[in-house]
Amino acid sequence: MKFFAYALAFVGISGFTSAALDPSILKERDATTNEYTLVLNLFNNVLSYDANINATVAGLDRITVLLNPNTVFNVRSDISALTDAVNAAAAEAPDITKRYLAPDARYELAARQTTGNETLDLADLLAELLTEIDNTINPLLVDLGLGPLVTDLITPLEDALVALVRGVGAVVDGLVAALYPILEAIASAVGAILGPVLGLLGL
């Protein structure tokens, strides 16, 4: 993904140095691998829910989307299921209340990085997951005008995504700092979900 590669270059990846493979770093690398698997499984679920939503509204406009009450019902059901899946993944990430990187720390990523490319791969996957959700939700609000009919579901979804990032970031040191510039760049282009998520993360 050229866009993500460009964003990651902004963080200064080239300045990272390899750390000695002492037991603590190996443990951190194992944790990163486990969290990557967790997020990847969630991403596959997200693709399924997003496909359902996109199929439900395919070919519809602001008028025709309201003609069949099952359309809105099905969209709401899939958004709720999507939120439940994100919350489940967030709860599965251990030690979710651990302090995550503060905003100023994102500029010190190289000094805090311990797992190299594994953390960056995880940040890239999380960004792809968040963008996938945003690219599904945004047209519902902007193109189809369903905001008033699904707005009560959007904040819980945003909260779930923030909990996911915080939970995984609590386990993988440096993750939030690596993720920030990617989300910041993407949110400037889309942002229905990503903008509020960045704000809720306090970044």
Order of alpha helices (4+ residues) and beta strands (2+ residues): alpha-alpha-alpha-alpha-alpha-alpha-alpha-alpha
